[in-house]
C-alpha cells in the first residue's frame, strides 16, 4: 500500500505562485516509477477533482482550467511528485492531494492552497 504526504501549500495573492510537493512512502523506487500519479484538489463544497497527472514516461496531462499555469513533474529516485502553479486565481483555492491516477490508495491530509483576490 502506498501512502502520500503533501506539502507546500499556503496563502498567496492572485497572480502568485506556489510549488506543491508530494512524497510517496511504502513503495519501492522501481514500483513508484511506473505509477501514473495525479494531483487532485477539493474546493469547499465541491467534489474532489483530478487536476493534473503524470505517467511513467513523464508525460503530463491537465484539466483545461490549469493548462499553461500548472506544471506537474516527478523525481522517481526520491519518489517525489511536484505541482508548480503560477498565475494563481481565487478559483484555485482548495486542498490539494496526490494519489495514483485512479485515486485508489488512501488519501493523505493534503495541503491547503488559498488564493486571495
BADREN-699207 format. One record per atom (N, C-alpha, C, CB): residue in three letters; x, y, z. Coordinates in nm, 3 decimals. Glycine has a CB too. Example, Ala and Ser with C-alpha at 12.3 -4.5 7.8 and 13.67 -1.06 7.14 Angstrom:
REM BADREN-699207
<r ALA, <1.319, -0.569, 0.780>>,
<r ALA, <1.230, -0.450, 0.780>>,
<r ALA, <1.320, -0.330, 0.780>>,
<r ALA, <1.131, -0.447, 0.905>>,
<r SER, <1.285, -0.225, 0.708>>,
<r SER, <1.367, -0.106, 0.714>>,
<r SER, <1.290, 0.003, 0.787>>,
<r SER, <1.408, -0.060, 0.572>>,
END
This chain:
REM BADREN-699207
<r UNK, <0.085, -0.119, 0.000>>,
<r UNK, <0.000, 0.000, 0.000>>,
<r UNK, <0.089, 0.124, 0.000>>,
<r UNK, <-0.096, 0.001, 0.123>>,
<r UNK, <0.050, 0.221, -0.076>>,
<r UNK, <0.126, 0.346, -0.088>>,
<r UNK, <0.058, 0.454, -0.006>>,
<r UNK, <0.139, 0.390, -0.235>>,
<r UNK, <0.140, 0.531, 0.063>>,
<r UNK, <0.090, 0.647, 0.136>>,
<r UNK, <0.155, 0.772, 0.080>>,
<r UNK, <0.117, 0.634, 0.288>>,
<r UNK, <0.080, 0.880, 0.082>>,
<r UNK, <0.127, 1.006, 0.026>>,
<r UNK, <0.124, 1.116, 0.132>>,
<r UNK, <0.042, 1.047, -0.095>>,
<r UNK, <0.224, 1.201, 0.128>>,
<r UNK, <0.228, 1.319, 0.215>>,
<r UNK, <0.252, 1.440, 0.126>>,
<r UNK, <0.340, 1.307, 0.324>>,
<r UNK, <0.160, 1.534, 0.135>>,
<r UNK, <0.167, 1.654, 0.054>>,
<r UNK, <0.209, 1.774, 0.139>>,
<r UNK, <0.032, 1.681, -0.013>>,
<r UNK, <0.282, 1.866, 0.078>>,
<r UNK, <0.318, 1.988, 0.148>>,
<r UNK, <0.351, 2.097, 0.046>>,
<r UNK, <0.439, 1.963, 0.243>>,
<r UNK, <0.363, 2.219, 0.097>>,
<r UNK, <0.398, 2.331, 0.011>>,
<r UNK, <0.286, 2.431, -0.012>>,
<r UNK, <0.442, 2.281, -0.119>>,
<r UNK, <0.168, 2.404, 0.040>>,
<r UNK, <0.058, 2.497, 0.022>>,
<r UNK, <0.076, 2.624, 0.105>>,
<r UNK, <-0.072, 2.430, 0.059>>,
<r UNK, <-0.017, 2.715, 0.089>>,
<r UNK, <-0.009, 2.840, 0.164>>,
<r UNK, <-0.109, 2.941, 0.113>>,
<r UNK, <0.130, 2.897, 0.157>>,
<r UNK, <-0.094, 3.062, 0.163>>,
<r UNK, <-0.180, 3.173, 0.123>>,
<r UNK, <-0.102, 3.264, 0.028>>,
<r UNK, <-0.231, 3.253, 0.247>>,
<r UNK, <-0.157, 3.286, -0.089>>,
<r UNK, <-0.093, 3.374, -0.187>>,
<r UNK, <-0.197, 3.467, -0.248>>,
<r UNK, <-0.022, 3.292, -0.298>>,
<r UNK, <-0.150, 3.577, -0.302>>,
<r UNK, <-0.240, 3.667, -0.373>>,
<r UNK, <-0.261, 3.617, -0.515>>,
<r UNK, <-0.184, 3.812, -0.372>>,
<r UNK, <-0.369, 3.658, -0.573>>,
<r UNK, <-0.394, 3.624, -0.713>>,
<r UNK, <-0.276, 3.668, -0.799>>,
<r UNK, <-0.525, 3.689, -0.764>>,
<r UNK, <-0.237, 3.581, -0.890>>,
<r UNK, <-0.121, 3.607, -0.973>>,
<r UNK, <0.007, 3.550, -0.918>>,
<r UNK, <-0.104, 3.753, -0.993>>,
<r UNK, <0.003, 3.503, -0.796>>,
<r UNK, <0.121, 3.448, -0.733>>,
<r UNK, <0.148, 3.305, -0.773>>,
<r UNK, <0.107, 3.456, -0.585>>,
<r UNK, <0.252, 3.247, -0.711>>,
<r UNK, <0.296, 3.112, -0.745>>,
<r UNK, <0.317, 3.029, -0.620>>,
<r UNK, <0.424, 3.117, -0.828>>,
<r UNK, <0.303, 2.900, -0.637>>,
<r UNK, <0.335, 2.804, -0.532>>,
<r UNK, <0.386, 2.676, -0.597>>,
<r UNK, <0.210, 2.774, -0.441>>,
<r UNK, <0.468, 2.605, -0.524>>,
<r UNK, <0.512, 2.474, -0.569>>,
<r UNK, <0.474, 2.371, -0.464>>,
<r UNK, <0.665, 2.472, -0.596>>,
<r UNK, <0.388, 2.281, -0.502>>,
<r UNK, <0.346, 2.175, -0.413>>,
<r UNK, <0.435, 2.052, -0.432>>,
<r UNK, <0.199, 2.139, -0.437>>,
<r UNK, <0.456, 1.981, -0.323>>,
<r UNK, <0.536, 1.860, -0.327>>,
<r UNK, <0.460, 1.745, -0.265>>,
<r UNK, <0.670, 1.881, -0.256>>,
<r UNK, <0.493, 1.626, -0.309>>,
<r UNK, <0.427, 1.507, -0.257>>,
<r UNK, <0.531, 1.396, -0.253>>,
<r UNK, <0.303, 1.467, -0.344>>,
<r UNK, <0.540, 1.329, -0.140>>,
<r UNK, <0.632, 1.216, -0.128>>,
<r UNK, <0.550, 1.090, -0.106>>,
<r UNK, <0.733, 1.238, -0.012>>,
<r UNK, <0.589, 0.984, -0.174>>,
<r UNK, <0.522, 0.855, -0.160>>,
<r UNK, <0.606, 0.765, -0.072>>,
<r UNK, <0.499, 0.790, -0.298>>,
<r UNK, <0.541, 0.700, 0.021>>,
<r UNK, <0.611, 0.607, 0.108>>,
<r UNK, <0.557, 0.468, 0.086>>,
<r UNK, <0.596, 0.649, 0.256>>,
<r UNK, <0.622, 0.373, 0.146>>,
<r UNK, <0.580, 0.234, 0.138>>,
<r UNK, <0.576, 0.183, -0.005>>,
<r UNK, <0.444, 0.217, 0.201>>,
<r UNK, <0.666, 0.234, -0.086>>,
<r UNK, <0.673, 0.191, -0.224>>,
<r UNK, <0.819, 0.190, -0.268>>,
<r UNK, <0.588, 0.282, -0.316>>,
<r UNK, <0.861, 0.088, -0.334>>,
<r UNK, <0.999, 0.086, -0.382>>,
<r UNK, <1.015, 0.187, -0.493>>,
<r UNK, <1.038, -0.055, -0.432>>,
<r UNK, <1.137, 0.230, -0.513>>,
<r UNK, <1.164, 0.327, -0.619>>,
<r UNK, <1.119, 0.272, -0.754>>,
<r UNK, <1.313, 0.364, -0.623>>,
<r UNK, <1.148, 0.146, -0.776>>,
<r UNK, <1.109, 0.085, -0.903>>,
<r UNK, <0.959, 0.082, -0.921>>,
<r UNK, <1.164, -0.053, -0.914>>,
<r UNK, <0.888, 0.049, -0.814>>,
<r UNK, <0.742, 0.045, -0.823>>,
<r UNK, <0.686, 0.184, -0.845>>,
<r UNK, <0.682, -0.018, -0.696>>,
<r UNK, <0.742, 0.283, -0.777>>,
<r UNK, <0.691, 0.420, -0.792>>,
<r UNK, <0.708, 0.468, -0.935>>,
<r UNK, <0.764, 0.515, -0.696>>,
<r UNK, <0.816, 0.432, -0.997>>,
<r UNK, <0.846, 0.486, -1.130>>,
<r UNK, <0.743, 0.446, -1.234>>,
<r UNK, <0.983, 0.440, -1.174>>,
<r UNK, <0.667, 0.342, -1.211>>,
<r UNK, <0.569, 0.300, -1.312>>,
<r UNK, <0.428, 0.346, -1.277>>,
<r UNK, <0.570, 0.149, -1.327>>,
<r UNK, <0.415, 0.413, -1.164>>,
<r UNK, <0.281, 0.457, -1.121>>,
<r UNK, <0.243, 0.588, -1.191>>,
<r UNK, <0.277, 0.475, -0.968>>,
<r UNK, <0.123, 0.590, -1.242>>,
<r UNK, <0.065, 0.711, -1.301>>,
<r UNK, <0.011, 0.793, -1.184>>,
<r UNK, <-0.050, 0.678, -1.409>>,
<r UNK, <0.076, 0.906, -1.156>>,
<r UNK, <0.044, 0.987, -1.039>>,
<r UNK, <-0.043, 1.105, -1.076>>,
<r UNK, <0.173, 1.035, -0.971>>,
<r UNK, <-0.136, 1.137, -0.989>>,
<r UNK, <-0.222, 1.251, -1.013>>,
<r UNK, <-0.220, 1.349, -0.897>>,
<r UNK, <-0.363, 1.206, -1.039>>,
<r UNK, <-0.236, 1.475, -0.929>>,
<r UNK, <-0.264, 1.579, -0.829>>,
<r UNK, <-0.414, 1.609, -0.838>>,
<r UNK, <-0.175, 1.710, -0.853>>,
<r UNK, <-0.479, 1.608, -0.725>>,
<r UNK, <-0.621, 1.633, -0.715>>,
<r UNK, <-0.643, 1.756, -0.628>>,
<r UNK, <-0.696, 1.510, -0.657>>,
<r UNK, <-0.761, 1.812, -0.635>>,
<r UNK, <-0.795, 1.919, -0.543>>,
<r UNK, <-0.943, 1.912, -0.508>>,
<r UNK, <-0.761, 2.057, -0.604>>,
<r UNK, <-0.971, 1.961, -0.389>>,
<r UNK, <-1.110, 1.967, -0.344>>,
<r UNK, <-1.135, 2.105, -0.286>>,
<r UNK, <-1.142, 1.856, -0.240>>,
<r UNK, <-1.219, 2.180, -0.355>>,
<r UNK, <-1.257, 2.312, -0.308>>,
<r UNK, <-1.373, 2.299, -0.210>>,
<r UNK, <-1.295, 2.404, -0.428>>,
<r UNK, <-1.391, 2.397, -0.124>>,
<r UNK, <-1.500, 2.392, -0.027>>,
<r UNK, <-1.635, 2.370, -0.095>>,
<r UNK, <-1.504, 2.521, 0.056>>,
<r UNK, <-1.707, 2.271, -0.049>>,
<r UNK, <-1.839, 2.243, -0.103>>,
<r UNK, <-1.841, 2.174, -0.237>>,
<r UNK, <-1.913, 2.368, -0.113>>,
<r UNK, <-1.724, 2.134, -0.286>>,
<r UNK, <-1.718, 2.070, -0.418>>,
<r UNK, <-1.655, 1.931, -0.408>>,
<r UNK, <-1.638, 2.157, -0.518>>,
<r UNK, <-1.673, 1.854, -0.511>>,
<r UNK, <-1.613, 1.721, -0.515>>,
<r UNK, <-1.465, 1.732, -0.551>>,
<r UNK, <-1.686, 1.631, -0.616>>,
<r UNK, <-1.392, 1.632, -0.509>>,
<r UNK, <-1.251, 1.624, -0.544>>,
<r UNK, <-1.237, 1.602, -0.694>>,
<r UNK, <-1.181, 1.512, -0.465>>,
<r UNK, <-1.143, 1.672, -0.756>>,
<r UNK, <-1.123, 1.658, -0.899>>,
<r UNK, <-0.975, 1.637, -0.931>>,
<r UNK, <-1.176, 1.783, -0.973>>,
<r UNK, <-0.952, 1.564, -1.038>>,
<r UNK, <-0.816, 1.544, -1.087>>,
<r UNK, <-0.773, 1.668, -1.163>>,
<r UNK, <-0.808, 1.417, -1.178>>,
<r UNK, <-0.661, 1.725, -1.124>>,
<r UNK, <-0.613, 1.849, -1.184>>,
<r UNK, <-0.506, 1.821, -1.288>>,
<r UNK, <-0.558, 1.942, -1.076>>,
<r UNK, <-0.414, 1.733, -1.254>>,
<r UNK, <-0.302, 1.703, -1.343>>,
<r UNK, <-0.253, 1.563, -1.313>>,
<r UNK, <-0.187, 1.807, -1.326>>,
<r UNK, <-0.193, 1.501, -1.411>>,
<r UNK, <-0.136, 1.368, -1.389>>,
<r UNK, <-0.008, 1.354, -1.471>>,
<r UNK, <-0.238, 1.257, -1.427>>,
<r UNK, <0.075, 1.261, -1.429>>,
<r UNK, <0.200, 1.236, -1.500>>,
<r UNK, <0.223, 1.086, -1.502>>,
<r UNK, <0.320, 1.310, -1.432>>,
<r UNK, <0.255, 1.034, -1.620>>,
<r UNK, <0.271, 0.890, -1.631>>,
<r UNK, <0.418, 0.849, -1.619>>,
<r UNK, <0.213, 0.839, -1.763>>,
<r UNK, <0.443, 0.722, -1.642>>,
<r UNK, <0.578, 0.670, -1.626>>,
<r UNK, <0.674, 0.724, -1.731>>,
<r UNK, <0.577, 0.519, -1.631>>,
<r UNK, <0.619, 0.779, -1.839>>,
<r UNK, <0.704, 0.838, -1.945>>,
<r UNK, <0.719, 0.989, -1.925>>,
<r UNK, <0.646, 0.809, -2.085>>,
<r UNK, <0.680, 1.036, -1.807>>,
<r UNK, <0.692, 1.177, -1.772>>,
<r UNK, <0.603, 1.267, -1.859>>,
<r UNK, <0.836, 1.221, -1.785>>,
<r UNK, <0.497, 1.211, -1.912>>,
<r UNK, <0.402, 1.289, -1.991>>,
<r UNK, <0.294, 1.343, -1.898>>,
<r UNK, <0.340, 1.203, -2.105>>,
<r UNK, <0.272, 1.472, -1.904>>,
<r UNK, <0.174, 1.534, -1.816>>,
<r UNK, <0.044, 1.564, -1.888>>,
<r UNK, <0.230, 1.660, -1.758>>,
<r UNK, <-0.065, 1.558, -1.814>>,
<r UNK, <-0.196, 1.596, -1.865>>,
<r UNK, <-0.262, 1.686, -1.763>>,
<r UNK, <-0.284, 1.471, -1.895>>,
<r UNK, <-0.344, 1.779, -1.814>>,
<r UNK, <-0.402, 1.881, -1.727>>,
<r UNK, <-0.548, 1.906, -1.764>>,
<r UNK, <-0.322, 2.012, -1.737>>,
<r UNK, <-0.625, 1.948, -1.666>>,
<r UNK, <-0.758, 1.995, -1.698>>,
<r UNK, <-0.745, 2.132, -1.764>>,
<r UNK, <-0.849, 2.000, -1.571>>,
<r UNK, <-0.845, 2.167, -1.840>>,
<r UNK, <-0.838, 2.290, -1.920>>,
<r UNK, <-0.813, 2.415, -1.835>>,
<r UNK, <-0.965, 2.308, -1.998>>,
<r UNK, <-0.871, 2.419, -1.718>>,
<r UNK, <-0.864, 2.541, -1.637>>,
<r UNK, <-0.725, 2.571, -1.583>>,
<r UNK, <-0.960, 2.531, -1.523>>,
<r UNK, <-0.634, 2.473, -1.587>>,
<r UNK, <-0.500, 2.496, -1.534>>,
<r UNK, <-0.392, 2.486, -1.641>>,
<r UNK, <-0.470, 2.397, -1.424>>,
<r UNK, <-0.431, 2.451, -1.762>>,
<r UNK, <-0.331, 2.440, -1.869>>,
<r UNK, <-0.260, 2.572, -1.889>>,
<r UNK, <-0.398, 2.396, -2.001>>,
<r UNK, <-0.128, 2.562, -1.901>>,
<r UNK, <-0.047, 2.681, -1.919>>,
<r UNK, <-0.009, 2.749, -1.788>>,
<r UNK, <-0.119, 2.779, -2.005>>,
<r UNK, <-0.071, 2.708, -1.679>>,
<r UNK, <-0.040, 2.768, -1.549>>,
<r UNK, <0.022, 2.667, -1.452>>,
<r UNK, <-0.167, 2.826, -1.487>>,
<r UNK, <-0.016, 2.542, -1.463>>,
<r UNK, <0.034, 2.437, -1.373>>,
<r UNK, <0.127, 2.344, -1.451>>,
<r UNK, <-0.083, 2.357, -1.309>>,
<r UNK, <0.231, 2.298, -1.384>>,
<r UNK, <0.322, 2.201, -1.443>>,
<r UNK, <0.348, 2.090, -1.343>>,
<r UNK, <0.455, 2.269, -1.486>>,
<r UNK, <0.322, 1.968, -1.384>>,
<r UNK, <0.346, 1.853, -1.298>>,
<r UNK, <0.480, 1.789, -1.337>>,
<r UNK, <0.231, 1.749, -1.310>>,
<r UNK, <0.552, 1.743, -1.236>>,
<r UNK, <0.679, 1.676, -1.262>>,
<r UNK, <0.701, 1.570, -1.154>>,
<r UNK, <0.797, 1.778, -1.265>>,
<r UNK, <0.801, 1.487, -1.177>>,
<r UNK, <0.828, 1.381, -1.081>>,
<r UNK, <0.976, 1.352, -1.076>>,
<r UNK, <0.749, 1.254, -1.117>>,
<r UNK, <1.019, 1.302, -0.962>>,
<r UNK, <1.156, 1.254, -0.942>>,
<r UNK, <1.143, 1.114, -0.886>>,
<r UNK, <1.241, 1.349, -0.845>>,
<r UNK, <1.165, 1.016, -0.970>>,
<r UNK, <1.143, 0.878, -0.927>>,
<r UNK, <1.244, 0.833, -0.821>>,
<r UNK, <1.150, 0.785, -1.046>>,
<r UNK, <1.364, 0.885, -0.827>>,
<r UNK, <1.465, 0.844, -0.729>>,
<r UNK, <1.426, 0.880, -0.586>>,
<r UNK, <1.599, 0.908, -0.763>>,
<r UNK, <1.360, 0.992, -0.571>>,
<r UNK, <1.317, 1.034, -0.438>>,
<r UNK, <1.169, 1.010, -0.414>>,
<r UNK, <1.349, 1.181, -0.417>>,
<r UNK, <1.103, 0.949, -0.511>>,
<r UNK, <0.958, 0.920, -0.502>>,
<r UNK, <0.878, 1.047, -0.475>>,
<r UNK, <0.930, 0.817, -0.390>>,
<r UNK, <0.918, 1.154, -0.543>>,
<r UNK, <0.851, 1.282, -0.525>>,
<r UNK, <0.774, 1.320, -0.650>>,
<r UNK, <0.953, 1.392, -0.490>>,
<r UNK, <0.664, 1.387, -0.630>>,
<r UNK, <0.587, 1.446, -0.738>>,
<r UNK, <0.564, 1.593, -0.703>>,
<r UNK, <0.451, 1.370, -0.759>>,
<r UNK, <0.571, 1.679, -0.803>>,
<r UNK, <0.560, 1.822, -0.780>>,
<r UNK, <0.449, 1.882, -0.867>>,
<r UNK, <0.694, 1.891, -0.810>>,
<r UNK, <0.394, 1.990, -0.817>>,
<r UNK, <0.298, 2.067, -0.896>>,
<r UNK, <0.337, 2.214, -0.885>>,
<r UNK, <0.149, 2.042, -0.848>>,
<r UNK, <0.396, 2.266, -0.991>>,
<r UNK, <0.432, 2.406, -0.997>>,
<r UNK, <0.311, 2.484, -1.046>>,
<r UNK, <0.555, 2.429, -1.088>>,
<r UNK, <0.270, 2.583, -0.969>>,
<r UNK, <0.150, 2.660, -1.003>>,
<r UNK, <0.187, 2.807, -1.015>>,
<r UNK, <0.038, 2.639, -0.897>>,
<r UNK, <0.156, 2.868, -1.127>>,
<r UNK, <0.179, 3.011, -1.146>>,
<r UNK, <0.047, 3.077, -1.184>>,
<r UNK, <0.288, 3.036, -1.256>>,
<r UNK, <0.048, 3.210, -1.183>>,
<r UNK, <-0.072, 3.287, -1.219>>,
<r UNK, <-0.195, 3.234, -1.147>>,
<r UNK, <-0.095, 3.282, -1.371>>,
<r UNK, <-0.180, 3.212, -1.018>>,
<r UNK, <-0.289, 3.153, -0.941>>,
<r UNK, <-0.411, 3.245, -0.937>>,
<r UNK, <-0.242, 3.123, -0.798>>,
<r UNK, <-0.526, 3.182, -0.933>>,
<r UNK, <-0.654, 3.253, -0.931>>,
<r UNK, <-0.731, 3.213, -0.805>>,
<r UNK, <-0.738, 3.222, -1.058>>,
<r UNK, <-0.821, 3.297, -0.760>>,
<r UNK, <-0.901, 3.261, -0.642>>,
<r UNK, <-0.973, 3.127, -0.658>>,
<r UNK, <-1.004, 3.370, -0.614>>,
<r UNK, <-1.011, 3.093, -0.779>>,
<r UNK, <-1.080, 2.965, -0.801>>,
<r UNK, <-0.988, 2.844, -0.789>>,
<r UNK, <-1.145, 2.964, -0.936>>,
<r UNK, <-0.858, 2.868, -0.772>>,
<r UNK, <-0.765, 2.758, -0.746>>,
<r UNK, <-0.761, 2.722, -0.597>>,
<r UNK, <-0.625, 2.794, -0.795>>,
<r UNK, <-0.828, 2.800, -0.516>>,
<r UNK, <-0.833, 2.773, -0.373>>,
<r UNK, <-0.894, 2.636, -0.346>>,
<r UNK, <-0.914, 2.882, -0.301>>,
<r UNK, <-0.820, 2.553, -0.275>>,
<r UNK, <-0.864, 2.415, -0.250>>,
<r UNK, <-0.760, 2.346, -0.163>>,
<r UNK, <-0.886, 2.338, -0.384>>,
<r UNK, <-0.795, 2.228, -0.117>>,
<r UNK, <-0.697, 2.138, -0.058>>,
<r UNK, <-0.648, 2.048, -0.170>>,
<r UNK, <-0.757, 2.054, 0.063>>,
<r UNK, <-0.517, 2.039, -0.185>>,
<r UNK, <-0.457, 1.962, -0.294>>,
<r UNK, <-0.399, 1.831, -0.239>>,
<r UNK, <-0.346, 2.045, -0.363>>,
<r UNK, <-0.424, 1.725, -0.315>>,
<r UNK, <-0.381, 1.590, -0.277>>,
<r UNK, <-0.309, 1.526, -0.395>>,
<r UNK, <-0.501, 1.503, -0.232>>,
<r UNK, <-0.221, 1.432, -0.364>>,
<r UNK, <-0.169, 1.347, -0.470>>,
<r UNK, <-0.209, 1.203, -0.439>>,
<r UNK, <-0.013, 1.361, -0.482>>,
<r UNK, <-0.214, 1.124, -0.543>>,
<r UNK, <-0.257, 0.985, -0.532>>,
<r UNK, <-0.228, 0.920, -0.667>>,
<r UNK, <-0.409, 0.972, -0.492>>,
<r UNK, <-0.250, 0.792, -0.674>>,
<r UNK, <-0.246, 0.728, -0.804>>,
<r UNK, <-0.353, 0.790, -0.893>>,
<r UNK, <-0.265, 0.577, -0.790>>,
<r UNK, <-0.336, 0.775, -1.021>>,
<r UNK, <-0.428, 0.839, -1.117>>,
<r UNK, <-0.574, 0.806, -1.090>>,
<r UNK, <-0.392, 0.796, -1.258>>,
<r UNK, <-0.600, 0.685, -1.046>>,
<r UNK, <-0.738, 0.643, -1.017>>,
<r UNK, <-0.780, 0.675, -0.875>>,
<r UNK, <-0.753, 0.494, -1.042>>,
<r UNK, <-0.692, 0.734, -0.797>>,
<r UNK, <-0.727, 0.766, -0.660>>,
<r UNK, <-0.751, 0.643, -0.574>>,
<r UNK, <-0.849, 0.852, -0.658>>,
<r UNK, <-0.680, 0.537, -0.603>>,
<r UNK, <-0.710, 0.411, -0.538>>,
<r UNK, <-0.641, 0.385, -0.406>>,
<r UNK, <-0.677, 0.303, -0.629>>,
<r UNK, <-0.544, 0.467, -0.374>>,
<r UNK, <-0.475, 0.447, -0.246>>,
<r UNK, <-0.534, 0.538, -0.140>>,
<r UNK, <-0.325, 0.472, -0.261>>,
<r UNK, <-0.500, 0.515, -0.012>>,
<r UNK, <-0.553, 0.602, 0.093>>,
<r UNK, <-0.512, 0.748, 0.068>>,
<r UNK, <-0.504, 0.556, 0.231>>,
<r UNK, <-0.602, 0.838, 0.099>>,
<r UNK, <-0.574, 0.979, 0.079>>,
<r UNK, <-0.492, 1.033, 0.196>>,
<r UNK, <-0.704, 1.058, 0.063>>,
<r UNK, <-0.398, 1.119, 0.163>>,
<r UNK, <-0.323, 1.190, 0.265>>,
<r UNK, <-0.405, 1.306, 0.318>>,
<r UNK, <-0.190, 1.238, 0.210>>,
<r UNK, <-0.341, 1.389, 0.399>>,
<r UNK, <-0.410, 1.504, 0.456>>,
<r UNK, <-0.421, 1.619, 0.356>>,
<r UNK, <-0.338, 1.551, 0.580>>,
<r UNK, <-0.342, 1.614, 0.253>>,
<r UNK, <-0.345, 1.722, 0.156>>,
<r UNK, <-0.272, 1.845, 0.205>>,
<r UNK, <-0.487, 1.757, 0.122>>,
<r UNK, <-0.262, 1.942, 0.118>>,
<r UNK, <-0.201, 2.070, 0.153>>,
<r UNK, <-0.292, 2.181, 0.103>>,
<r UNK, <-0.057, 2.084, 0.093>>,
<r UNK, <-0.319, 2.275, 0.188>>,
<r UNK, <-0.420, 2.377, 0.157>>,
<r UNK, <-0.360, 2.494, 0.081>>,
<r UNK, <-0.485, 2.427, 0.284>>,
<r UNK, <-0.426, 2.531, -0.026>>,
<r UNK, <-0.389, 2.646, -0.107>>,
<r UNK, <-0.502, 2.747, -0.101>>,
<r UNK, <-0.357, 2.605, -0.254>>,
<r UNK, <-0.469, 2.868, -0.061>>,
<r UNK, <-0.568, 2.975, -0.056>>,
<r UNK, <-0.517, 3.092, -0.140>>,
<r UNK, <-0.595, 3.020, 0.090>>,
<r UNK, <-0.596, 3.131, -0.238>>,
<r UNK, <-0.559, 3.240, -0.327>>,
<r UNK, <-0.654, 3.356, -0.302>>,
<r UNK, <-0.561, 3.196, -0.476>>,
<r UNK, <-0.600, 3.465, -0.256>>,
<r UNK, <-0.684, 3.582, -0.227>>,
<r UNK, <-0.692, 3.671, -0.350>>,
<r UNK, <-0.628, 3.661, -0.106>>,
<r UNK, <-0.807, 3.737, -0.362>>,
<r UNK, <-0.830, 3.824, -0.479>>,
<r UNK, <-0.751, 3.953, -0.468>>,
<r UNK, <-0.978, 3.855, -0.494>>,
END
